[in-house]
Amino acid sequence: VTATATYTLPIDESLGEISIGATLSYVDSQFVSSGNAAEFAAGRIPFDSGIIPSRTVINLNLNWKKVGGSPIDMAIFATNVNNEDAYVAG
């Protein structure tokens, strides 16, 4: 599940448009296994399984369009601000 929210600050248009946003991504726990069940049954390789825990990742961004009324846009972003571990394999 992913949800994003953005808020545009109510500032004078001559300064440009500044918005702040956050994205929250949630992944539920997952069953993982390594090895091949047939090879395991034949006694040739180990078979291991486990659970990767659920995780929530938060990303933030700040956007400034038409900086000070100029044709320049700026953006700053930070990913995984809650320092969540992300497992990619079991």
Residue frames relative to the residue before (quaternion, step in Angstrom):
aa qw qx qy qz dx dy dz
V 1.0000 0.0000 0.0000 0.0000 0.00 0.00 0.00
T 0.0201 -0.7856 0.6183 -0.0085 3.55 -0.95 0.89
A 0.0128 -0.7836 0.6210 -0.0147 3.57 -1.00 0.90
T 0.0930 -0.7904 0.6051 0.0237 3.55 -0.99 0.88
A 0.0372 -0.7748 0.6310 0.0133 3.55 -1.06 0.82
T 0.0655 -0.7857 0.6151 0.0116 3.56 -1.04 0.84
Y 0.1099 -0.7790 0.6160 0.0402 3.55 -1.02 0.89
T 0.2325 -0.7597 0.5937 0.1277 3.57 -0.85 1.00
L 0.4133 -0.7309 0.4906 0.2329 3.56 -0.70 1.10
P 0.4073 -0.7155 0.5098 0.2496 3.60 -0.96 0.81
I 0.2279 0.7709 -0.5575 0.2073 3.59 0.19 1.29
D 0.6755 -0.4767 0.3716 0.4223 3.54 -1.30 0.26
E 0.5381 -0.6605 0.4287 0.3006 3.58 -0.89 0.98
S 0.5959 0.5860 -0.3710 0.4048 3.60 1.10 -0.55
L 0.6490 0.5081 -0.3112 0.4730 3.60 1.23 -0.41
G 0.5853 -0.5385 0.3832 0.4697 3.56 1.25 -0.39
E 0.4900 -0.6287 0.5047 0.3315 3.54 -1.25 -0.45
I 0.0775 -0.8020 0.5922 0.0054 3.58 -0.63 1.14
S 0.0259 0.7912 -0.6096 0.0413 3.54 -0.87 1.00
I 0.1881 -0.7478 0.6259 0.1171 3.52 -1.21 0.63
G 0.0317 -0.8222 0.5680 -0.0177 3.54 -1.02 0.76
A 0.1330 -0.7622 0.6283 0.0814 3.49 -1.31 0.41
T 0.1212 -0.7604 0.6344 0.0678 3.53 -1.15 0.76
L 0.1149 -0.7759 0.6193 0.0365 3.54 -0.86 1.01
S 0.0425 -0.7917 0.6094 -0.0002 3.57 -0.82 1.02
Y 0.0868 -0.7960 0.5989 0.0113 3.55 -0.83 1.04
V 0.0528 -0.7610 0.6463 0.0184 3.54 -1.02 0.92
D 0.4037 -0.7258 0.5067 0.2313 3.57 -0.76 1.05
S 0.6608 -0.4841 0.3727 0.4359 3.58 -1.26 0.26
Q 0.1708 -0.7957 0.5785 0.0550 3.56 -1.15 0.69
F 0.3876 -0.6698 0.5799 0.2546 3.54 -1.14 0.72
V 0.0225 -0.7927 0.6091 -0.0057 3.58 -0.91 0.90
S 0.0404 -0.7816 0.6214 0.0357 3.53 -1.20 0.51
S 0.1808 -0.7521 0.6210 0.1262 3.53 -1.21 0.50
G 0.6773 0.4503 -0.3560 0.4601 3.52 -1.09 0.63
N 0.4385 -0.6601 0.5503 0.2628 3.50 -1.37 0.03
A 0.4782 -0.7095 0.4317 0.2856 3.59 -0.60 1.09
A 0.6488 0.5156 -0.3252 0.4555 3.62 0.97 -0.79
E 0.6590 0.4915 -0.3021 0.4826 3.58 0.97 -0.86
F 0.6199 0.5341 -0.3372 0.4655 3.58 1.07 -0.74
A 0.6597 0.5144 -0.3065 0.4541 3.57 0.91 -0.95
A 0.6818 0.4679 -0.2829 0.4860 3.58 1.08 -0.68
G 0.5001 -0.6890 0.4034 0.3352 3.60 1.30 -0.04
R 0.5058 0.6861 -0.4041 0.3318 3.60 1.22 0.28
I 0.8080 0.0852 -0.0526 0.5806 3.63 1.03 -0.57
P 0.5263 -0.6128 0.4665 0.3603 3.57 -1.16 0.46
F 0.2049 -0.7471 0.6194 0.1269 3.52 -1.23 0.51
D 0.0035 -0.8124 0.5813 -0.0450 3.54 -0.67 1.07
S 0.0056 -0.7914 0.6112 0.0033 3.54 -1.07 0.66
G 0.0566 0.7983 -0.5975 0.0501 3.52 -1.25 0.35
I 0.4641 -0.6456 0.5286 0.2974 3.51 -1.35 -0.20
I 0.2562 -0.7028 0.6409 0.1723 3.54 -0.96 0.94
P 0.4176 -0.7344 0.4645 0.2656 3.62 -0.63 1.03
S 0.6043 -0.5364 0.4347 0.3977 3.55 -1.25 0.40
R 0.0756 -0.7996 0.5950 0.0290 3.56 -1.21 0.47
T 0.1686 -0.7524 0.6308 0.0868 3.50 -1.25 0.64
V 0.0990 -0.7931 0.6006 0.0204 3.56 -0.77 1.05
I 0.1482 -0.7850 0.5987 0.0584 3.56 -0.97 0.95
N 0.0762 -0.7730 0.6297 0.0099 3.56 -0.91 1.04
L 0.1563 -0.7920 0.5863 0.0675 3.58 -1.05 0.81
N 0.0065 -0.7970 0.6036 0.0231 3.58 -1.19 0.49
L 0.1454 -0.7402 0.6510 0.0843 3.50 -1.31 0.56
N 0.0590 -0.8050 0.5903 -0.0108 3.58 -0.75 1.07
W 0.0489 -0.7749 0.6301 0.0114 3.55 -1.00 0.88
K 0.1178 -0.8012 0.5863 0.0230 3.56 -0.37 1.29
K 0.8379 0.0981 -0.1103 0.5254 3.56 -1.11 0.80
V 0.0730 -0.8508 0.5203 0.0098 3.56 0.81 1.11
G 0.8518 -0.0619 -0.0044 0.5201 3.57 -0.65 1.16
G 0.6839 -0.4788 0.2801 0.4740 3.59 1.16 0.58
S 0.5326 0.6289 -0.4035 0.3974 3.61 1.27 0.07
P 0.5803 -0.5833 0.4215 0.3812 3.61 -1.25 0.10
I 0.5279 0.6386 -0.3967 0.3951 3.62 1.24 0.32
D 0.1563 -0.7546 0.6321 0.0807 3.55 -1.08 0.87
M 0.1192 -0.7753 0.6168 0.0661 3.57 -1.15 0.66
A 0.0125 -0.7803 0.6250 0.0203 3.55 -1.22 0.56
I 0.0800 -0.7540 0.6511 0.0326 3.53 -1.13 0.80
F 0.0313 0.8110 -0.5836 0.0275 3.55 -0.90 0.84
A 0.1428 -0.7548 0.6351 0.0810 3.53 -1.26 0.53
T 0.1768 -0.7975 0.5706 0.0847 3.56 -0.81 1.00
N 0.8480 0.1215 -0.1206 0.5016 3.52 -1.20 0.67
V 0.0925 0.8489 -0.5134 0.0848 3.58 0.87 0.97
N 0.6746 0.4573 -0.3061 0.4920 3.59 1.18 -0.33
N 0.4189 -0.7611 0.4248 0.2546 3.60 1.33 0.36
E 0.2181 0.7957 -0.5254 0.2078 3.57 0.90 0.98
D 0.4274 -0.6785 0.5335 0.2690 3.58 -0.95 0.88
A 0.1321 -0.7795 0.6088 0.0650 3.56 -1.01 0.83
Y 0.2024 -0.7801 0.5843 0.0949 3.55 -0.44 1.22
V 0.2038 -0.7981 0.5573 0.1043 3.56 -0.94 0.87
A 0.7885 0.0785 -0.0584 0.6072 3.59 1.26 -0.19
G 0.5050 -0.6564 0.4763 0.2953 3.54 -1.25 0.48
